Amino acid sequence: QVQLVESGGGSVQSGGSLRLVCAVSGVTDNRYQMTWFRQASGKEREGVAGIDSDGSTTYADSVKGRFTISKDSAKKTLYLQMNSLKPEDTAMYYCATRRDFWDTSTILRSTARYDYWGQGTPVTVSS
């Protein structure tokens, strides 16, 4: 059974940084797409950054140049480095994974096609 556990969330002031970590267990190979999603209060869940099995990355326009997604396959860990945080980045952040059968262009969309989700870690950015 694949399990994902996020950590690293917290409260920071505008302009600050956080690094989110997603520990993955139960996977037997690296043929997975992995994505960070977020959901702000009263809003739909949105894809923030995704990384395909070949290491290619995709970012939402709202975080390009500020957030960096990476993974350590040996440690089975996914990261999201968030710099220059803004109040509008405030949300619950989730990591999710699915097999790499899907086109990379959909990696930030189609939440229903993600098979495994973590419980989330909260991020609050104050102005």
RODO-325980 format. One line per 4 residues: number of its first residue (from 0); for each residue x, y, z of N, C-alpha, C. Coordinates in pm, 1 decimal. Each point is the difference from the previous one (the first is absolute). Example, Ala and Ser with C-alpha at 12.3 -4.5 7.8 and 13.67 -1.06 7.14 Angstrom:
% RODO-325980
0> 1319.0,-569.0,780.0,-89.0,119.0,0.0,90.0,120.0,0.0  -35.0,105.0,-72.0,82.0,119.0,6.0,-77.0,109.0,73.0 .
This chain:
% RODO-325980
0> 84.2,-119.1,0.0,-84.2,119.1,0.0,88.2,124.8,0.0  -23.1,86.0,-97.6,76.3,123.6,-9.0,-51.9,98.7,103.0  90.5,60.7,72.7,-36.8,102.1,98.6,87.3,122.4,-17.9  -60.6,116.0,20.6,69.1,127.9,-11.9,-19.4,77.4,129.2 .
4> 107.8,56.7,51.5,-7.0,78.3,123.4,72.2,132.4,-21.8  -76.7,109.8,8.3,57.6,133.6,-17.5,45.6,57.1,133.0  99.4,88.8,-9.6,45.4,76.0,116.0,63.7,128.4,-49.6  29.0,89.2,92.2,70.6,121.8,-34.8,-84.2,125.1,-8.9 .
8> -131.1,-15.3,11.5,-85.2,117.9,-3.3,16.8,84.3,124.6  -56.2,119.9,-3.4,8.7,88.5,115.8,-49.1,138.5,-33.7  31.9,92.2,88.2,-39.9,139.8,-16.7,123.1,85.3,-23.7  -4.9,81.1,-104.6,110.9,89.4,-32.3,-56.4,134.4,-42.5 .
12> 86.5,98.4,-0.1,-39.3,132.5,-48.7,21.8,7.0,-150.5  -69.0,92.9,-59.1,14.0,21.6,-144.0,147.2,19.5,-35.9  43.1,-66.8,-107.9,139.7,6.2,-39.3,85.8,-111.3,56.1  -54.4,-74.8,93.6,74.6,-107.4,62.5,3.7,-126.1,-83.8 .
16> 61.8,-103.5,56.2,17.5,-126.4,-71.2,-40.1,-117.9,88.1  -42.0,-107.4,-66.3,-26.3,-126.8,65.9,39.9,-111.8,-95.8  34.7,-114.3,55.7,24.5,-117.4,-81.5,-92.2,-112.2,46.1  -84.5,-42.8,-88.8,-90.1,-110.7,29.4,66.5,-131.3,-40.0 .
20> -28.7,-101.4,77.6,56.5,-132.5,-23.4,-113.2,-102.3,-4.8  9.4,-91.3,-94.4,-98.9,-107.5,-12.3,76.2,-133.3,-0.4  -17.5,-75.5,105.4,63.7,-131.8,10.5,-91.8,-105.2,-60.3  55.1,-79.0,-90.2,-78.8,-99.1,-73.5,41.3,-140.1,42.2 .
24> -95.7,-85.3,23.2,29.4,-139.2,30.4,-92.5,-89.7,-81.2  42.8,-122.3,-20.5,-83.5,-96.5,-69.9,18.3,-5.0,-150.5  84.1,87.4,-56.8,25.6,-5.3,-143.9,115.3,-94.7,-26.9  -8.2,-69.6,-113.1,101.3,-100.6,-31.2,88.7,41.0,-117.0 .
28> -34.2,109.6,-67.1,84.2,49.4,-108.6,-19.3,151.7,-9.6  60.7,63.2,-99.7,-5.9,145.9,-12.4,-94.4,47.1,-109.0  -87.6,-87.8,-48.8,-88.0,35.5,-109.7,-126.1,69.9,51.4  21.6,112.8,66.7,-110.8,76.6,55.6,14.0,147.3,-34.6 .
32> -111.9,65.2,-18.1,-5.1,145.8,-4.5,-34.9,46.8,141.8  63.8,107.4,40.8,-24.8,48.9,134.7,-29.5,149.8,-6.4  -99.8,43.1,73.6,-48.3,137.1,-11.3,-35.9,57.1,136.6  26.6,126.7,16.8,-48.6,75.6,114.3,-126.7,74.5,-41.5 .
36> -104.1,-18.6,76.8,-124.4,74.4,-16.4,-20.6,86.7,123.3  -86.6,98.1,-12.5,-38.4,78.7,117.3,-147.2,34.6,-8.8  -56.3,21.5,117.5,-140.3,38.0,6.8,-18.5,105.3,107.1  -37.2,118.3,-44.9,-28.1,108.2,92.4,-144.9,-9.4,46.1 .
40> -29.1,61.2,111.9,-134.4,-4.9,55.7,-102.5,53.9,-100.4  -101.1,-79.8,-29.3,-105.8,42.1,-90.3,32.9,-8.4,-147.5  116.3,-55.7,-30.9,41.4,-9.5,-140.2,23.8,-145.3,-39.7  5.0,-21.5,-130.8,26.5,-133.3,-51.0,148.6,-34.7,14.6 .
44> 28.2,-129.0,5.6,137.4,-45.1,5.0,67.0,28.7,-134.2  121.5,51.6,6.4,71.1,33.8,-122.6,140.6,-58.8,0.8  47.3,-36.4,-119.3,135.2,-50.9,-13.4,99.8,114.0,6.0  107.1,-19.7,74.0,101.4,103.1,19.7,126.9,-33.1,-78.7 .
48> 48.9,-122.0,19.0,123.2,-41.8,-66.8,-0.2,-151.5,-10.7  45.9,-49.6,-114.5,4.6,-143.1,-22.9,134.0,-41.7,-57.7  36.9,-124.5,26.6,125.2,-53.7,-53.4,-27.7,-140.0,-53.9  39.0,-20.2,-124.2,-28.1,-127.3,-65.1,110.0,-100.9,33.9 .
52> -20.7,-123.7,-42.2,96.2,-104.3,31.5,136.4,26.2,-63.4  2.5,76.7,-109.7,128.3,31.1,-64.9,64.8,125.6,57.0  -62.0,58.3,100.5,55.5,117.7,65.0,-48.1,132.8,-56.1  -77.6,-2.1,-105.5,-50.7,125.4,-55.5,-100.3,62.4,96.4 .
56> 1.8,132.6,7.4,-83.4,70.6,97.1,-99.0,94.0,-68.1  -109.7,22.0,67.9,-104.9,90.2,-46.1,-45.9,84.0,117.2  -22.3,129.4,-24.4,-41.5,90.6,106.1,-123.7,77.6,-40.7  -83.0,30.3,96.9,-109.1,92.8,-22.5,58.4,139.3,-20.0 .
60> -66.1,80.2,-81.7,50.8,135.1,-27.5,16.5,81.1,127.2  -86.4,-23.1,95.8,1.0,79.9,123.1,123.4,-23.6,86.8  73.5,-108.6,-24.3,115.1,-30.2,85.7,131.3,-7.6,-77.8  -5.6,15.0,-130.3,122.1,-7.5,-80.8,102.7,102.4,47.6 .
64> 123.8,-46.1,13.5,106.7,88.6,44.2,10.5,12.1,150.6  -99.6,-50.4,73.2,1.7,8.0,146.8,8.3,-138.6,64.6  -64.4,-98.2,-60.0,-4.3,-135.0,54.4,85.9,-93.7,-85.0  60.1,-98.2,65.1,79.0,-101.4,-69.5,-37.5,-138.1,52.1 .
68> -39.7,-87.0,-90.5,-31.0,-137.5,36.9,119.9,-88.3,-33.1  27.4,-94.9,88.0,109.4,-93.3,-23.9,-30.6,-131.8,69.5  76.7,-100.3,-34.4,-20.4,-130.4,64.4,132.7,-69.7,17.9  5.3,-82.4,101.1,114.5,-85.9,25.6,-53.8,-142.5,-8.2 .
72> 22.7,-63.5,-113.7,-58.1,-132.6,-21.8,56.0,-103.0,96.5  127.3,13.3,33.7,61.2,-96.2,92.6,-64.7,8.4,137.5  -32.8,122.2,42.6,-63.3,20.0,130.4,-151.5,-6.0,-8.6  -53.5,-11.6,-124.2,-144.8,-2.1,-20.0,-64.8,120.6,66.4 .
76> 55.1,116.1,-33.4,-46.8,124.2,60.7,-21.3,105.5,-107.2  -107.7,74.7,15.2,-34.5,111.0,-88.9,11.9,128.9,78.7  48.9,104.2,-64.9,18.8,127.9,67.0,-70.8,111.8,-77.3  -33.8,104.5,72.1,-46.5,123.4,-61.8,64.7,116.2,75.4 .
80> 97.1,62.4,-63.9,63.1,119.2,57.0,-82.5,120.3,-41.1  -48.2,73.7,98.5,-86.6,115.3,-26.1,68.9,125.9,49.8  32.8,88.4,-92.0,64.4,126.6,33.3,-92.8,116.1,-34.6  32.9,115.9,53.0,-77.5,121.5,-27.7,-149.8,-25.0,20.0 .
84> -33.3,-59.2,110.0,-138.9,-37.2,24.8,-89.5,123.3,11.3  -122.0,-17.1,-46.0,-98.9,106.4,0.7,-122.3,-44.8,80.9  -77.8,92.0,51.1,-121.6,-39.4,73.7,-91.8,-90.8,-82.0  -2.3,18.9,-130.4,-86.0,-83.1,-84.5,50.5,-143.9,-14.2 .
88> 118.0,-28.3,53.2,49.9,-138.3,2.2,-55.4,-77.3,119.9  -70.1,68.1,86.9,-58.2,-64.9,117.5,-99.2,-108.0,-42.1  23.2,-122.0,46.9,-84.6,-113.8,-38.7,47.9,-125.4,72.6  -79.1,-105.8,-13.4,46.2,-132.0,38.0,69.8,-58.4,-122.2 .
92> 120.1,-51.1,19.6,78.2,-54.0,-109.6,2.3,-153.2,8.9  -25.6,-63.6,-113.6,-5.1,-144.7,-7.9,97.1,-51.6,-104.7  62.8,-112.7,28.0,72.7,-67.9,-106.3,-85.5,-118.0,-47.5  15.4,-30.1,-126.7,-78.7,-107.6,-60.4,85.1,-69.3,-105.6 .
96> -34.3,-124.5,-27.3,77.4,-73.6,-98.5,-89.1,-94.1,-79.8  45.4,-28.5,-120.7,-69.8,-94.3,-86.9,103.4,-61.2,-92.1  -34.5,-108.3,-63.1,90.0,-61.2,-97.0,22.8,96.9,-116.3  112.1,-12.8,-67.4,34.7,95.9,-106.5,-62.6,-37.1,-133.6 .
100> -124.6,-49.1,3.5,-70.7,-34.2,-123.2,-56.7,123.4,-68.5  -13.0,108.9,75.2,-70.0,117.3,-49.8,96.4,99.6,-60.2  -47.5,77.5,-98.5,82.6,100.5,-63.7,42.7,105.3,101.5  124.0,43.6,-12.1,51.5,101.0,92.3,-83.4,127.0,0.1 .
104> -62.3,30.4,-112.1,-78.4,123.9,-10.0,-118.4,0.2,97.1  -36.0,-115.3,52.7,-113.6,-8.2,92.0,43.8,-9.8,145.8  129.1,11.8,25.3,50.5,-31.6,133.6,-56.4,90.6,108.3  -37.3,124.1,-35.1,-55.8,90.4,101.0,-152.5,-3.1,3.1 .
108> -57.2,-81.3,-84.0,-146.6,-5.2,-10.0,-49.3,-138.9,38.8  -127.5,-19.0,-17.0,-61.0,-132.0,16.9,33.2,-63.4,133.6  -40.4,67.1,107.0,28.5,-54.5,132.9,-60.5,-138.5,17.9  -108.6,-28.5,-70.5,-66.2,-129.8,13.2,86.9,-113.8,-51.8 .
112> 99.7,31.5,-82.4,85.9,-104.2,-55.8,118.8,-30.0,89.4  9.9,69.1,112.4,107.6,-29.4,94.1,-48.2,-107.0,98.2  81.4,-102.4,12.9,-41.5,-115.8,78.1,30.1,13.0,149.0  105.0,73.1,31.2,44.9,5.7,138.3,23.3,144.9,43.3 .
116> -45.6,30.4,121.1,9.0,135.4,54.7,51.2,-4.8,143.6  72.2,104.8,36.7,34.9,16.2,139.3,-109.9,72.4,74.9  20.3,19.5,129.0,-99.0,65.3,84.8,7.4,151.9,-7.4  109.1,52.0,-50.3,13.7,143.7,-15.4,81.9,64.1,111.5 .
120> 59.9,112.0,-33.3,72.3,80.7,98.3,-38.0,145.5,-23.0  -33.8,74.4,106.8,-51.2,135.9,-18.3,112.1,102.3,-15.1  -25.4,95.5,-87.4,91.7,112.1,-20.3,-80.2,128.3,16.9  48.9,87.7,86.8,-64.4,128.9,23.1,102.9,109.8,-20.3 .
124> -31.8,93.1,-88.4,89.3,110.5,-28.3,-70.0,129.3,40.7  59.4,73.1,90.8,-60.0,124.2,48.7,68.5,120.8,-63.6  -78.6,102.8,-18.2,54.3,120.4,-64.6,64.4,92.9,101.2 .
